Amino acid sequence: MKKEIWKTKEIKKSGKKILKNNLATLVMAALFITILFGGSIGNRTGYSFFTETFNQIQNIQNYGQPIDEKQMVKENLDKVLSQYLSGNMNGFIKEYNEKNNVYSGFIFSAFNFISNSEAEIQNFVKSVSEDESKIHAARAALLIFTSIGIFIRILLINPISVGEKRLFLESINYKKTKLWRITYPFKLRKKRYKDTAETMLTVRIYQLLWNITIIGGAIKHYSYLMVPYIIAENPHIKAKDAIKMSREMMDGNKWKAFLTDTTFFGWEVLNVLTLGLVGLYYNPYYMATYAALYTELRKEYIKEKLYKFELLNDEKLFNNPNNLKAYPEESEKKKEYSLLRIYDFVDIVLMFFIFAFAGWLMEMNLFYLMDGTIVNRGALYGPWLPIYGFGCGSIILLLNIINRYNKSKIISDIEENPFIVFIIVMILCSILEFMTSYVIEMKTGLKYWDYSGHFMNLQGRICLENSLFFGVGGCLCIYIIAPFLQRMFSKIPYKTKVTFAAILSMVMLGDATYSHFIPHTGYNITIK
C-alpha cells in the first residue's frame, strides 16, 4: 500500500481530537499503566534501538576507531532482551531518587528492579557460580528469573498492550469509553485472550529475531506496528494473517512513521525534565495519534480490498450513527459496574472486615518478601488493618448516603468521569491515612508507618505513591470488588450475616480495648 494517504500533521491533529473525546479515561489509563509497568506499554522499542545503535556507530567513526560489530550487536541484543523481559526504564528516575534522598517505597523498589534487573541477575549468577558446588543453583536461578519475566510478558503485558489499543480505538467515536475496556482481550468465553496472547507472542518472537540484525529490527518494528491495532479490532485474526496485513498497511509508510516518532522528541525531553509527569498527557497523546493512523490505513486497506480485508469487520468501532456514549458491548456490563447501587448496612460491615483482613494479609506478605520475616502488622493484635476497611467501607457508605438521599444525581454525574472518581477516592483515603497517623501518634506517641524517604511525602504520614495506590485500589473496590461481594452476600441468609458481623465487631472492639492499654509494638510493627 505505497500510496501516500496521510500527513503527520493531520494525524496528530486527529490524535488530539481522540484524546479530547475521552481525556479523563485515557489519562487514567496512562497513569494506571505507569503504576503497573513503569510507563506506557505502547513504547517505541524499535525506534530507540535503531537510534541508539546509529549513535554508537557515529561516535565510533568520529573518533576514528574501528567498529567491533560483533560486540556492538551483543551489547544491543542484551538491551533488547532486557526490554523484552522486564521493560525499559529511563535512568532519570534513579538519578532523581539519589538527589532527593528517595530510598524506599514500592514504586521506588519496582523502578529499581526494572531498571537494574538484568545487572542484578547477572551479578547474582556470577557470585553464585564462582562456587562450583552452587553452579547448578546459579543455572536454576537464571532459568527461574528468565521464565518469570517471559511469562509475565506473554500472559499479562502483551494482552494488556492490545487492550490499551482497544481503549483508544473505542475513544475515536465514543466519548464515554470506560477504563475497564482495557481488559477487552481477557474474555475467556470469547477466546479473545488465547488468540491475542498467541498473536502477540508470535510478533514479539519475530521482532526479537529481527533485532539481532540491528537495522532489520527497526524496520520490522514499523512493519509490525499495526498488528496490536488489527487484533484489537478483531482478536480472532490469526497471527500470520495479522502480520501480513500490518506489513501491507505499512508498505511505503514505515519511514514516515519513523519521522512521526521524531516529532515527539520534544515531548520525550519534557517527560524527562518533569520526572515523568508530562507522560500522563504525552503517552496517551502518542497512542491516540497511532490510533488515528490505524483508522486512515484501515480505511484505505479496505477500499483497495487487500489481503483478507474482510476480517476488519468491527464497523461499530468506526461508525456511531446513533450517537451512543459508549461502545454498544458496554451496555451489557454497565449495570454491573455502575456506582448507582444501594448496599445493605450489614453488607458494608462485612466488607469492612474483608478489606481490613486483605490489607493485613497484603502487608504481612510484603514484609515477608522484603526481609523474610512474618510480621503481624497494625495497631491491633488481630489479623486486620482497620484503615483499609475504613478506607473502602467509608467510600461505599458515602455512595450509599448520596444514592439514598440525593436521587443519585451527583453519582450519575461523576460516574461518567472515572478520573474524577479516582481523584476523589485518592484525596479521601489520603486524608483518612494522614488523620489516622496523626491521632495515633498524638495519643500513644507511636508511629505505625513512616513514609520519610518516599517520593513526595507529607510529614512521613502520607506520600504520593500510596495515595495513587489508594486511588487505584479504591476504584477497583467500588467498581468491581464491592459489587462482586454484594452478589456473594445476597446468597447468604440475612440472620447469618448479622451474626457474623456482630461477632467480628465484638472481637475487634475487644482487640481495640486491649491494644489501648497494651499497645501492639515490635520489629517492623512500630517505627522507633
TATA-V396325 format. One record per backbone hydrogen bond with DSSP energy under -0.5 kcal/mol. NH is the residue of the N-H (numbers start at 1). CO is the residue of the C=O. Records with the same first field share a line. If there is no record, write none. Layout:
NH: CO ; CO
//
This chain:
5: 3
11: 7
12: 8
13: 9
14: 10
15: 11
16: 12
17: 13
18: 14
19: 15
20: 16
21: 17
22: 18
23: 20
26: 22
27: 23
28: 24
29: 25
30: 26
31: 27
32: 28
33: 29
34: 30
35: 31
36: 32
37: 33
38: 34
39: 33
43: 41
48: 44
49: 45
50: 46
51: 47
52: 48
53: 49
54: 50
55: 51
56: 52
57: 53
58: 54
59: 55
60: 56
61: 57
62: 58
63: 59
64: 61
65: 60
68: 66
69: 67
72: 68
73: 69
74: 70
75: 71
76: 72
77: 73
78: 74
79: 75
80: 76
81: 77
82: 78
83: 79
84: 80
85: 81
86: 82
87: 83
93: 90
95: 91
96: 92
97: 93
98: 94
99: 95
100: 96
101: 98
102: 97
103: 101 ; 453
104: 453
109: 105
110: 106
111: 107
112: 108
113: 109
114: 110
115: 111
116: 112
117: 113
120: 116
121: 117
122: 118
123: 119
124: 120
125: 121
126: 122
127: 123
128: 124
129: 125
130: 126
131: 128
132: 130
134: 131
135: 132
138: 134
139: 135
140: 136
141: 137
142: 138
143: 139
144: 140
145: 141
146: 142
147: 143
148: 144
149: 145
150: 146
151: 147
152: 148
153: 149
154: 150
155: 151
156: 152
157: 152
158: 153
160: 156
161: 157
162: 158
163: 159
164: 160
165: 161
166: 162
167: 163
168: 164
169: 165
170: 166
171: 167
172: 169
173: 170
174: 170
176: 325
177: 174
181: 178
182: 179
183: 180
184: 181
186: 183
187: 185
188: 186
190: 187
191: 188
192: 187
193: 187
195: 191
196: 192
197: 193
198: 194
199: 195
200: 196
201: 197
202: 198
203: 199
204: 200
205: 201
206: 202
207: 203
208: 204
209: 205
210: 206
211: 207
212: 208 ; 209
213: 210
214: 211
215: 213
216: 213
217: 210
218: 214
219: 215
220: 216
221: 217
222: 218
223: 219
224: 220
225: 222
227: 224
230: 226
231: 227
232: 228
233: 229
234: 230
237: 234
242: 238
243: 239
244: 240
245: 241
246: 242
247: 243
248: 244
249: 245
250: 246
251: 247
253: 250
254: 250
257: 253
258: 254
259: 255
260: 256
261: 257
262: 258
263: 259 ; 260
264: 261
265: 262
268: 264
269: 265
270: 266
271: 267
272: 268
273: 269
274: 270
275: 272
276: 271
277: 274
279: 276
280: 277
281: 278
282: 278
283: 279
285: 281
286: 282
287: 283
288: 284
289: 285
290: 286
291: 287
292: 288
293: 289
294: 290
295: 291
296: 292
297: 293
298: 294
299: 295
300: 296
301: 297
302: 298
303: 299
304: 300
305: 302
306: 301
309: 306
311: 308
312: 309
313: 311
315: 313
317: 314
318: 314 ; 315
319: 315
323: 320
330: 327
331: 328
332: 329
333: 330
334: 330
337: 333
338: 334 ; 335
341: 339
343: 341
348: 344
349: 345
350: 346
351: 347
352: 348
353: 349
354: 350
355: 351
356: 352
357: 353
358: 354
359: 355
360: 356
361: 357
362: 358
363: 359
364: 360
365: 361
366: 362
367: 363
368: 364
369: 365
370: 366
371: 367
372: 368
373: 367
375: 373
377: 375
384: 382
385: 356
386: 384
388: 385
389: 385
390: 386
391: 387
392: 388
393: 389
394: 390
395: 391
396: 392
397: 393
398: 394
399: 395
400: 396
401: 397
402: 398
403: 399
404: 400
405: 401
406: 402
408: 402
409: 406
412: 408
413: 409
414: 410
415: 411
416: 412 ; 413
417: 414
420: 417
421: 417
422: 418
423: 419
424: 420
425: 421
426: 422
427: 423
428: 424
429: 425
430: 426
431: 427
432: 428
433: 429
434: 430
435: 431
436: 432
437: 433
438: 434
439: 435
440: 436
441: 437
442: 438
443: 439
444: 440
445: 440 ; 441
446: 440
447: 527
451: 460
454: 451
457: 454
458: 462
459: 457
461: 458
462: 458
464: 455 ; 456
465: 455
467: 463
468: 464
469: 465
470: 466
471: 467
472: 468
473: 469
474: 470
475: 471
476: 472
477: 473
478: 474
479: 475
480: 476
481: 476
482: 477
484: 480
485: 481
486: 482
487: 483
488: 484
489: 485
490: 486
491: 488
492: 489
497: 493
498: 494
499: 495
500: 496
501: 497
502: 498
503: 499
504: 500
505: 501
506: 502
507: 503
508: 504
509: 505
510: 506
511: 507
512: 508
513: 509
514: 510
515: 511
516: 512
517: 513
518: 514
520: 379
521: 519
525: 522
526: 522
527: 447
528: 526
//
